[in-house]
Amino acid sequence: MASSHQKRRSEFIASLGFKHSFSFAGRLDLPTEPNVDQTTIASFGDEWSRYDQSKLDEEELKKIFENYFQLFPWSALPPQAEGFDMGCGSGRWAKLVSPRVGLLHCIDASSEALNVAKRNLAGHANVRFLVATTDSAPLGPGSQDFGYSLGVLHHIPDTFAAMQACVRLLKPGAPFLVYLYYRFDNRPAWFKFVWRLSETVRAAVRAMPAPLKAVTTDVIALMVYWPLARMSLLGERLGLHMRHMPLYGYRNLSFYTMRTDARDRFGTPLEQRFTRDEIEEMMAQAGLENIVIADGEPFWCAVGTRK
């Protein structure tokens, strides 16, 4: 008979709406269909072609990078480490990762996005570009010294299966860094209400044709992101507590980053969100241990090592 702990984990997996079932023996019935959403892939191809990050200030890129990679155990990597960037997009993270490692596989399901990454990483000889999804990446199981996937897996229909596919590529003890959209589990009720209101706008924007979508999200960046972000910056400089202000995390960032993220937030067809506990549970079920989740923004960034 299955233990109560196993039953709880099985019920958790089912509650997230995944397309496969979790067996009490700890195995997963793998999905028979590709774990992709083609409209979302096309949307990101358009996004990275429009906002290729060529106008992003180097210092700002480094600051954002450090926020995402604050938990990553660089010192634990072997010499000339080989790893992967799952959903590399424009290659903005790979730009700062590749000088620290031996070989980096930049993987993206969008050939359009990968072309942008190739331009941005033209001077990086140790980068290999692969058009593939999480379940079709041509890397051997247990072959990678590290991996990361930032802001990607929550745009895939079955996030848990995508995470498991990433972990399967890692060597035992290899670290995996992930960033998944949070479900505002650390926010007050009024903040969640504001988010629900924004979802009505998102529902309309994500269905727009690409050119109209780009114009609309630029307007949102100008009329919503910029004023709220700068209000947080002003309030903080006046000594006020502004951390629960919407878009507080953008207070020191450029309008270019706001345009990019507004396009991402409101224009992407498929988006899922998870609580901190759900992310930790998914990581454990996917085969990771020594899991650590950062307390600060961006929420939620987490790292674990393959069992």
N, C-alpha and C positions, 0 to 999 in steps of 0.2 A: 504494500500500500504506500502511496506517495506521502511524504511528510507534509506537515502544514506549511513549512517554509517553501517547499517546492510548489505547493498549490498557490501560495501567495505570489510567487514569481510568475507562475503561469497565468494567473488572473491579471497581473500587471501588464504582461505582454499583450494579452487579449484586449485590455482596456485601451491600449494605444491604437487599436484598429489595424494592426498589421495583417498582411495578406496570408501569412503562414502561421502555423500553430506551434506552440512550444511544448515539447514532450517532457515528461517527468524524468526521462533518462538524461536530459541535458542536451538533446539534439534538436535541430531545427529542420522542419520540412521546407527545403529551399523553394522559393517561388519559381513557377514554370515560365513566367513571362518576364521580359526585361524590366528591371526596376528603374524606369526612366519616365519622365514626362516631357514629350517632345516640344510642347509649347513653351515650357519653362527653359529648355535648352536653347530654343530659338530666341527667347527673350534675353537671355544672358549674352548670346552672340551679338545681339543688337546693342545691349548696354555697354559691353566692353569695347565695341567699335566706336561708340559715341564718346565714352569716357575712358579712354585708353590709359589714363593715369600719367600721360606724358607731361601734363601741366601741374602735377602734384609736386610740391616743394620737397626736396630731399630730407630736410630736417623734420618736416611734418610726417613723411613716410616712416622715418626712423622712430618717431614718437608713437605712432599708431602700432607699428611693428612690435615695439617693446611692450605695449599694453597686452597684445595678444600672446606674445611669447614669454611673458613674465615667469611662467611655470616650467618652461621647457628645459630639460636637463642637458644642456650643451656639453658639460664636462663629462657626462656619462657615455657619450658617443665614442665609438672606436675610431682610430685614425682612418682617414679616407672613407668615412661612413657613406653608405648608399641608402637613399630613402626616396619618399614620394610626397608630392604635393597633390592631393586629390581634389580636383576642381580648381585648378590653378588660375582660371580666369585671365586677367591681364598680365599675370606673372609678377605682381607687385611684391608678394611675400618671397617668392623665389629669388627675386633680385637681391635680397639680403641674406637668404639662407644659403644659396649656392657657394658664396665665398668661404663658408664655414665647413663645407662637406666635400667628399670626393666625387659623388655622382648624385644628381637630383633628377628624378623622373617627374616632369610636369604633365599631369593627366587632366584632360577636360573632355566632356562629351560634345562640346561645340567646336567644330573646326574653325569657325569664325573667331571665337575667343582665342583659340590656340594660335592663330595667325598674329593676333595682337601680342600675345606673350612672346612669340618668336622675335618680333620686332624689338620689344622692350628688353629682351635678354640676348640680343645679337652678339654681345661681347662676352658671353658666359659659355665657355667651351665645355663645361662639365654638366650641361643640362641636356636632357633627352626629352623630346616632345611626343606625347602619345594621345591620339584621339580615342578615347575609351570611356566607359562608365565604370562605376564601382565594381560591377559584377563581370566586366569584360577586360579589365586591365591586364595586359600581357606580362605580368610579373609572376615569378614563381612563388608558391605558398612558402611562407617562412624564409623569404629571401632578403628582407629589408631590415636595415639597422634602425630606422626611424620612419615616422610618417606623420603627416598633419593634414587636417581638412577644416578650414575656417570659413564659416558662413555658407556651407554647401549642403551638408547632409539633411538639413531641415527643408530643403527644396526638392528632395527626392521622395517619391511616394511612400516607400517603406524605409524610414530612417534607420530603424534597428538593423534591418538586413544590410543596408549600405555600410553601417558601422562595422558589422560583423565581417563583411567582405574586406574592409580595410585592415582589420586586425589580423585576418587570415594571412595577409602578406608579410607580416612582421615576424622576425626571429623572436624566440623566447627572451624576455627581458628587454625588448626594444620598446621605446616610448612612442605613444601616439597622442598627439595634441588635437583637441577638437573644440570648436566654438559652435554652439547651437543657440538659436533665439530662445530667450526666456519667456515664461508665461506670467511674468510680473508677480511671481510668488513672494518677492521681497518688497512689494510696493503697497501703498495704502489704497483703500477702496476707490477713492476719487480718481487716482491715477489709472486704475483699470477701466473706469468708466470712460475716461478720455480716450483710452486706446480703443474701446469698443466703438466709440463715435468715429474714430479714424478708419475703422474697418469698413464703414459704409462708403467712404471716399475711395478706399482701396478697391472695393468691389467694382466700382465704376471705372477707375483708372486702368486696372489690369486688363480690362477687356478692350481698351482702345487700340487703334492701329498704332504701330511703332512711332511714326512721326508726331502724332498728336499726344501720345503718351509721354514722349520726351519733353515737349513744350509744357504739358500740364505739370509734370514733376519738377521742372525748372521753376515754375510759378510757385509750387508748394515749397520748394527750397527757399525761394525769395520771401514769400509771405508768411511762412510758418517756421521753418528751420532757423533761418538767420535771426529774426527778431527774438525768438525764445532763447536761442543759444547766447546771443549777446546780452539778453536780460539776465541770464544766469551769471555771465561773466561780470557784469556790472554789480549785481547783488553780492557776489562773492568778494569783490574788491571793497565793497562797503561793509564787509564783515557779517553778511547775512547767511543763513543756512539755506543753500539752494539745491542740495543734492537730490531732492525729490521733484525738482522742476523738470517737466518734460524736455527732452533734448539737452539736458545738462551736460552730457558727455561731449557735445559739440562746441562748448563754450570757447575753446581755444583753437578750433579747427577752421580751415579755410572754407570759403563758399564753394569751391570746386568739390571738396569732399562732401559737403552738404548736398550738392546737385547729384553726385554719384549715388549717395545713400538714399536720397529721396526716390530716385529712379528704381533702386533696388527694393526699397520698402513698399512702394505703392504700385510698381509696375510689374513685379514678378508674379506670374500666374499662380504658382503653388508655394505655399508657405505654411510651416507647422511650428508650433512652439511647445516648450517642455519646461517643467519645473526642475529645480536643482536635484531633487530626489529622483525624479524620473531619469535624468541624465546619468546620475551615478548608477542607478539600477541597470540601465541599458548598457553602460560601459562594462559593468561586472558580468552581465549575461553574454556580452560579446566576446569575453575572454580576457578582460583587462583586470589588473590588480594594482595595488599601491596608488589608488585613485586620489587625486587632489583637485579640488575645484577652487578657483580664485574667488575671493570675497568681493573684489571691486569690479568696476566696469572694464571691459564689456561683459555683460551677463549672458550666458555662462561660458567661461573658458575652463577647460578641464584637461588634465593629462593623466595617463595611466600607462602601465607597462604590460606587455603580453605575458600571460601566465606560462 
